[in-house]
Amino acid sequence: MDRLERYRNIIRDVLTPLSQVRFSSPGIVNEAVFDREQDRYLVVTTGWEGKDKRVYFTLVHIDLINGKIWIQRDGTEEGVGYALEAAGIPKEDIVPAFHPEDVRVQAGYAVA
């Protein structure tokens, strides 16, 4: 298995449990959206809280760009970057794109 395919599988394995989180409000769910052709991976939270409050936001958004994992959005408490690291992705292949470049460098992650 090549490196990109391995990364795709790790991303799937890290994000899938997030899509299985249950909320106290039964009308709200997390959905995993995996686009392997464009290498875009999301977990979105969607549904209704009560009769009139629409809930919709992106919890996690990851792109594979030029062989690196770009974390565009991370709304998790634990940090999806840490989970990717724990699953075997080296820090130099993880780009926390939601931070400015100078912060990425200080954290030891890839800048781009």
Secondary structure, DSSP 8 states (H G I E B T S, - for coil): --HHHHHHHHHHHHHGGGGG-B-SSTTEEEEEEEETTTTEEEEEEEEEETTTEEEEEEEEEEEEETTEEEEEEE--SS-HHHHHHHTT--GGGEE-TTS-HHHHHHHT----
